[in-house]
């Protein structure tokens, strides 16, 4: 097993050599895909095709319509057991195998698994694991791989890389925004990417159903006694009532995070399989990935999540007390470090 923990130490020439030696690839990412997942898949797919490789871009979930503007987005599809086999599977932006949702052993699909990710909670499930939690997005890592492969970055690739990075940095507002990713974004703009167009497509366009759904979700907003935690819920009945899709709730959690006193925001999402997805965001001093890991999830210090057994009220009654205690402990530790 090859494991690299820093982008400054990553042996991309070694990974490039693997790519040059093989001919067929599955490029995949996690379910409930975001812009980093979709953009990175499409950027790498385009690069591999330019190298003459046979590539199958796969996401085992519905790709949000707001990413339809990305070049070649129509190529992404779900796994087809009878047809999809490859020498190499490249897994992007997924901390564990379960989030890929293939429902079968990856070894029955491919010979070699490459795990390229920026989540520090990654389970190192690949034959080659390149993990860098200092990278702003997997799109940033894909950029360095493309440079190593010596494939010219055209406007299609640039658009996908730009989308991957700008999404995961929250339009360069989040704490994971680095000098490195800003330089990459600048280079993509020089190639021809239009930041105004991509910003409109990703962050500003909303369906009417999305606005109605926001009204329903904000109606559930509550603050903890200490004022440091804000939480909301999204139920299946809400979706049905306004005719919305789950993707229409993208970004809702930030309304809770932006409350002046709040350090941690939580969005509980009721699922069809009697489970509850928990989204977590923090502002300054709480590492939400740690509390997510305690409940079988993971993520980043400022953005993480986990899945709990339902029903919704049960999930909240279990998770919220643990979170409140964790925030209290984190606050005490933060205060001690500040003194």
Secondary structure, 3 states (H helix, E strand, C coil): CEEECCCCCCCHHHHHHHHHHCCEEEEEECCCCCHHHHHHHHHHHHHHHHCCCEEEEECCCCCCHHHCCCCCHHHCECCCCCCCCEEEEEEECCCCHHHHCCCCCHHHCEEEEEEEECCCCCCCCCCEEEECCCCCCHHHHHHHHHHHHCCCCCHHHHHHHHHHHHHHCCCCCCCCCCHHHHHHHHHHHHHCCCHHHHHHHHHHCCCHHHHHHHHHHHCCCEECCCCCEEEEEECHHHHHHHCCCHHHHCCCHHHHHCCCCCCEEEEEEECCCCEEEEEEEECCCCCHHHHHHHCCCEECCCEEEEEEECCHHHHHHHHHHHHHHHHHHHHHHHHHHHC
